Amino acid sequence: MKALVLGATGGMGFALVQEWVSRGFDVVAFSRSKHKLKTLCR
C-alpha cells in the first residue's frame, strides 16, 4: 500500500510516517522544510 503525508515533519505527520513505514507502507512525505525532511528520512 501507499500513503501520502502532508506536513510530515510536524508532530502528527511524523508519527504517521513512522507508524506506516513500520507497517510496510510506501510513504511519500511532503514538508515545507527540506532540512527537516532530510532528518526524517535518516
PyMOL Python script that loads the backbone (N, CA, C, O; Angstrom):
from pymol import cmd

cmd.read_pdbstr("""\
ATOM      1  N   MET A   1       0.842  -1.184   0.000  1.00  0.00           N
ATOM      2  CA  MET A   1       0.000   0.000   0.000  1.00  0.00           C
ATOM      3  C   MET A   1       0.883   1.242   0.000  1.00  0.00           C
ATOM      4  O   MET A   1       2.066   1.188   0.335  1.00  0.00           O
ATOM      5  N   LYS A   2       0.283   2.346  -0.380  1.00  0.00           N
ATOM      6  CA  LYS A   2       0.988   3.625  -0.402  1.00  0.00           C
ATOM      7  C   LYS A   2       0.252   4.640   0.454  1.00  0.00           C
ATOM      8  O   LYS A   2      -0.964   4.570   0.632  1.00  0.00           O
ATOM      9  N   ALA A   3       1.020   5.587   0.980  1.00  0.00           N
ATOM     10  CA  ALA A   3       0.435   6.653   1.785  1.00  0.00           C
ATOM     11  C   ALA A   3       1.123   7.969   1.442  1.00  0.00           C
ATOM     12  O   ALA A   3       2.327   8.001   1.185  1.00  0.00           O
ATOM     13  N   LEU A   4       0.363   9.037   1.438  1.00  0.00           N
ATOM     14  CA  LEU A   4       0.871  10.389   1.230  1.00  0.00           C
ATOM     15  C   LEU A   4       0.683  11.152   2.530  1.00  0.00           C
ATOM     16  O   LEU A   4      -0.423  11.211   3.068  1.00  0.00           O
ATOM     17  N   VAL A   5       1.766  11.737   3.035  1.00  0.00           N
ATOM     18  CA  VAL A   5       1.686  12.503   4.276  1.00  0.00           C
ATOM     19  C   VAL A   5       2.119  13.935   3.986  1.00  0.00           C
ATOM     20  O   VAL A   5       3.265  14.186   3.612  1.00  0.00           O
ATOM     21  N   LEU A   6       1.198  14.859   4.161  1.00  0.00           N
ATOM     22  CA  LEU A   6       1.490  16.287   4.036  1.00  0.00           C
ATOM     23  C   LEU A   6       1.810  16.810   5.425  1.00  0.00           C
ATOM     24  O   LEU A   6       1.110  16.489   6.386  1.00  0.00           O
ATOM     25  N   GLY A   7       2.852  17.608   5.539  1.00  0.00           N
ATOM     26  CA  GLY A   7       3.271  18.082   6.862  1.00  0.00           C
ATOM     27  C   GLY A   7       3.980  16.992   7.643  1.00  0.00           C
ATOM     28  O   GLY A   7       3.766  16.834   8.845  1.00  0.00           O
ATOM     29  N   ALA A   8       4.825  16.243   6.951  1.00  0.00           N
ATOM     30  CA  ALA A   8       5.452  15.060   7.535  1.00  0.00           C
ATOM     31  C   ALA A   8       6.428  15.361   8.664  1.00  0.00           C
ATOM     32  O   ALA A   8       6.784  14.453   9.414  1.00  0.00           O
ATOM     33  N   THR A   9       6.868  16.592   8.807  1.00  0.00           N
ATOM     34  CA  THR A   9       7.814  16.893   9.882  1.00  0.00           C
ATOM     35  C   THR A   9       7.138  17.479  11.112  1.00  0.00           C
ATOM     36  O   THR A   9       7.806  17.774  12.103  1.00  0.00           O
ATOM     37  N   GLY A  10       5.829  17.650  11.062  1.00  0.00           N
ATOM     38  CA  GLY A  10       5.080  18.089  12.237  1.00  0.00           C
ATOM     39  C   GLY A  10       4.841  16.918  13.170  1.00  0.00           C
ATOM     40  O   GLY A  10       5.175  15.781  12.836  1.00  0.00           O
ATOM     41  N   GLY A  11       4.282  17.174  14.308  1.00  0.00           N
ATOM     42  CA  GLY A  11       4.063  16.128  15.305  1.00  0.00           C
ATOM     43  C   GLY A  11       3.224  14.971  14.806  1.00  0.00           C
ATOM     44  O   GLY A  11       3.646  13.817  14.890  1.00  0.00           O
ATOM     45  N   MET A  12       2.039  15.263  14.286  1.00  0.00           N
ATOM     46  CA  MET A  12       1.144  14.210  13.808  1.00  0.00           C
ATOM     47  C   MET A  12       1.686  13.569  12.535  1.00  0.00           C
ATOM     48  O   MET A  12       1.642  12.348  12.387  1.00  0.00           O
ATOM     49  N   GLY A  13       2.196  14.386  11.616  1.00  0.00           N
ATOM     50  CA  GLY A  13       2.737  13.854  10.366  1.00  0.00           C
ATOM     51  C   GLY A  13       3.908  12.922  10.605  1.00  0.00           C
ATOM     52  O   GLY A  13       4.003  11.867   9.978  1.00  0.00           O
ATOM     53  N   PHE A  14       4.800  13.302  11.505  1.00  0.00           N
ATOM     54  CA  PHE A  14       5.952  12.473  11.833  1.00  0.00           C
ATOM     55  C   PHE A  14       5.502  11.127  12.401  1.00  0.00           C
ATOM     56  O   PHE A  14       6.035  10.081  12.032  1.00  0.00           O
ATOM     57  N   ALA A  15       4.526  11.163  13.292  1.00  0.00           N
ATOM     58  CA  ALA A  15       4.015   9.927  13.895  1.00  0.00           C
ATOM     59  C   ALA A  15       3.384   9.027  12.838  1.00  0.00           C
ATOM     60  O   ALA A  15       3.555   7.809  12.875  1.00  0.00           O
ATOM     61  N   LEU A  16       2.656   9.625  11.898  1.00  0.00           N
ATOM     62  CA  LEU A  16       2.041   8.837  10.828  1.00  0.00           C
ATOM     63  C   LEU A  16       3.093   8.186   9.939  1.00  0.00           C
ATOM     64  O   LEU A  16       2.977   7.010   9.595  1.00  0.00           O
ATOM     65  N   VAL A  17       4.104   8.936   9.573  1.00  0.00           N
ATOM     66  CA  VAL A  17       5.179   8.386   8.733  1.00  0.00           C
ATOM     67  C   VAL A  17       5.829   7.201   9.442  1.00  0.00           C
ATOM     68  O   VAL A  17       6.001   6.141   8.839  1.00  0.00           O
ATOM     69  N   GLN A  18       6.185   7.364  10.685  1.00  0.00           N
ATOM     70  CA  GLN A  18       6.851   6.296  11.435  1.00  0.00           C
ATOM     71  C   GLN A  18       5.956   5.057  11.540  1.00  0.00           C
ATOM     72  O   GLN A  18       6.421   3.934  11.345  1.00  0.00           O
ATOM     73  N   GLU A  19       4.702   5.259  11.841  1.00  0.00           N
ATOM     74  CA  GLU A  19       3.766   4.137  12.005  1.00  0.00           C
ATOM     75  C   GLU A  19       3.564   3.392  10.692  1.00  0.00           C
ATOM     76  O   GLU A  19       3.641   2.164  10.651  1.00  0.00           O
ATOM     77  N   TRP A  20       3.304   4.136   9.620  1.00  0.00           N
ATOM     78  CA  TRP A  20       3.014   3.496   8.339  1.00  0.00           C
ATOM     79  C   TRP A  20       4.240   2.822   7.742  1.00  0.00           C
ATOM     80  O   TRP A  20       4.107   1.780   7.100  1.00  0.00           O
ATOM     81  N   VAL A  21       5.417   3.378   7.933  1.00  0.00           N
ATOM     82  CA  VAL A  21       6.638   2.718   7.468  1.00  0.00           C
ATOM     83  C   VAL A  21       6.826   1.402   8.230  1.00  0.00           C
ATOM     84  O   VAL A  21       7.204   0.390   7.641  1.00  0.00           O
ATOM     85  N   SER A  22       6.565   1.420   9.525  1.00  0.00           N
ATOM     86  CA  SER A  22       6.716   0.200  10.321  1.00  0.00           C
ATOM     87  C   SER A  22       5.715  -0.877   9.907  1.00  0.00           C
ATOM     88  O   SER A  22       5.953  -2.065  10.127  1.00  0.00           O
ATOM     89  N   ARG A  23       4.602  -0.466   9.311  1.00  0.00           N
ATOM     90  CA  ARG A  23       3.586  -1.420   8.833  1.00  0.00           C
ATOM     91  C   ARG A  23       3.805  -1.832   7.376  1.00  0.00           C
ATOM     92  O   ARG A  23       3.013  -2.586   6.810  1.00  0.00           O
ATOM     93  N   GLY A  24       4.881  -1.334   6.780  1.00  0.00           N
ATOM     94  CA  GLY A  24       5.219  -1.757   5.428  1.00  0.00           C
ATOM     95  C   GLY A  24       4.663  -0.904   4.301  1.00  0.00           C
ATOM     96  O   GLY A  24       4.739  -1.299   3.137  1.00  0.00           O
ATOM     97  N   PHE A  25       4.109   0.253   4.621  1.00  0.00           N
ATOM     98  CA  PHE A  25       3.588   1.145   3.594  1.00  0.00           C
ATOM     99  C   PHE A  25       4.734   1.809   2.831  1.00  0.00           C
ATOM    100  O   PHE A  25       5.804   2.041   3.394  1.00  0.00           O
ATOM    101  N   ASP A  26       4.513   2.113   1.561  1.00  0.00           N
ATOM    102  CA  ASP A  26       5.393   3.000   0.810  1.00  0.00           C
ATOM    103  C   ASP A  26       4.883   4.408   1.098  1.00  0.00           C
ATOM    104  O   ASP A  26       3.760   4.745   0.723  1.00  0.00           O
ATOM    105  N   VAL A  27       5.687   5.226   1.755  1.00  0.00           N
ATOM    106  CA  VAL A  27       5.245   6.540   2.194  1.00  0.00           C
ATOM    107  C   VAL A  27       5.899   7.640   1.365  1.00  0.00           C
ATOM    108  O   VAL A  27       7.115   7.652   1.178  1.00  0.00           O
ATOM    109  N   VAL A  28       5.072   8.565   0.871  1.00  0.00           N
ATOM    110  CA  VAL A  28       5.549   9.781   0.223  1.00  0.00           C
ATOM    111  C   VAL A  28       5.295  10.904   1.221  1.00  0.00           C
ATOM    112  O   VAL A  28       4.152  11.170   1.593  1.00  0.00           O
ATOM    113  N   ALA A  29       6.376  11.563   1.652  1.00  0.00           N
ATOM    114  CA  ALA A  29       6.270  12.583   2.691  1.00  0.00           C
ATOM    115  C   ALA A  29       6.591  13.960   2.130  1.00  0.00           C
ATOM    116  O   ALA A  29       7.603  14.139   1.452  1.00  0.00           O
ATOM    117  N   PHE A  30       5.727  14.933   2.413  1.00  0.00           N
ATOM    118  CA  PHE A  30       5.937  16.316   1.996  1.00  0.00           C
ATOM    119  C   PHE A  30       6.102  17.192   3.224  1.00  0.00           C
ATOM    120  O   PHE A  30       5.509  16.950   4.276  1.00  0.00           O
ATOM    121  N   SER A  31       6.935  18.228   3.055  1.00  0.00           N
ATOM    122  CA  SER A  31       7.164  19.180   4.131  1.00  0.00           C
ATOM    123  C   SER A  31       7.625  20.501   3.539  1.00  0.00           C
ATOM    124  O   SER A  31       8.176  20.531   2.438  1.00  0.00           O
ATOM    125  N   ARG A  32       7.407  21.585   4.255  1.00  0.00           N
ATOM    126  CA  ARG A  32       7.906  22.892   3.809  1.00  0.00           C
ATOM    127  C   ARG A  32       9.404  23.020   4.031  1.00  0.00           C
ATOM    128  O   ARG A  32      10.070  23.797   3.348  1.00  0.00           O
ATOM    129  N   SER A  33       9.933  22.268   4.975  1.00  0.00           N
ATOM    130  CA  SER A  33      11.345  22.363   5.328  1.00  0.00           C
ATOM    131  C   SER A  33      12.127  21.182   4.751  1.00  0.00           C
ATOM    132  O   SER A  33      11.953  20.044   5.186  1.00  0.00           O
ATOM    133  N   LYS A  34      12.975  21.454   3.786  1.00  0.00           N
ATOM    134  CA  LYS A  34      13.802  20.409   3.178  1.00  0.00           C
ATOM    135  C   LYS A  34      14.761  19.821   4.213  1.00  0.00           C
ATOM    136  O   LYS A  34      14.988  18.611   4.231  1.00  0.00           O
ATOM    137  N   HIS A  35      15.318  20.661   5.064  1.00  0.00           N
ATOM    138  CA  HIS A  35      16.252  20.199   6.094  1.00  0.00           C
ATOM    139  C   HIS A  35      15.576  19.218   7.056  1.00  0.00           C
ATOM    140  O   HIS A  35      16.129  18.158   7.350  1.00  0.00           O
ATOM    141  N   LYS A  36      14.397  19.564   7.541  1.00  0.00           N
ATOM    142  CA  LYS A  36      13.689  18.677   8.473  1.00  0.00           C
ATOM    143  C   LYS A  36      13.287  17.370   7.796  1.00  0.00           C
ATOM    144  O   LYS A  36      13.300  16.311   8.423  1.00  0.00           O
ATOM    145  N   LEU A  37      12.934  17.449   6.531  1.00  0.00           N
ATOM    146  CA  LEU A  37      12.536  16.254   5.800  1.00  0.00           C
ATOM    147  C   LEU A  37      13.712  15.294   5.633  1.00  0.00           C
ATOM    148  O   LEU A  37      13.549  14.080   5.745  1.00  0.00           O
ATOM    149  N   LYS A  38      14.903  15.846   5.363  1.00  0.00           N
ATOM    150  CA  LYS A  38      16.095  15.009   5.246  1.00  0.00           C
ATOM    151  C   LYS A  38      16.395  14.329   6.578  1.00  0.00           C
ATOM    152  O   LYS A  38      16.805  13.168   6.600  1.00  0.00           O
ATOM    153  N   THR A  39      16.196  15.031   7.677  1.00  0.00           N
ATOM    154  CA  THR A  39      16.411  14.454   9.003  1.00  0.00           C
ATOM    155  C   THR A  39      15.434  13.304   9.253  1.00  0.00           C
ATOM    156  O   THR A  39      15.803  12.291   9.847  1.00  0.00           O
ATOM    157  N   LEU A  40      14.211  13.458   8.807  1.00  0.00           N
ATOM    158  CA  LEU A  40      13.172  12.435   8.975  1.00  0.00           C
ATOM    159  C   LEU A  40      13.550  11.152   8.241  1.00  0.00           C
ATOM    160  O   LEU A  40      13.289  10.055   8.736  1.00  0.00           O
ATOM    161  N   CYS A  41      14.150  11.280   7.091  1.00  0.00           N
ATOM    162  CA  CYS A  41      14.439  10.118   6.236  1.00  0.00           C
ATOM    163  C   CYS A  41      15.668   9.340   6.659  1.00  0.00           C
ATOM    164  O   CYS A  41      15.977   8.331   6.025  1.00  0.00           O
ATOM    165  N   ARG A  42      16.370   9.739   7.670  1.00  0.00           N
ATOM    166  CA  ARG A  42      17.582   9.030   8.106  1.00  0.00           C
ATOM    167  C   ARG A  42      17.272   7.812   8.895  1.00  0.00           C
ATOM    168  O   ARG A  42      18.185   7.110   9.331  1.00  0.00           O
TER     169      ARG A  42
END
""", "prot")
cmd.dss("prot")
cmd.show_as("cartoon", "prot")
cmd.util.cbc("prot")
cmd.orient("prot")
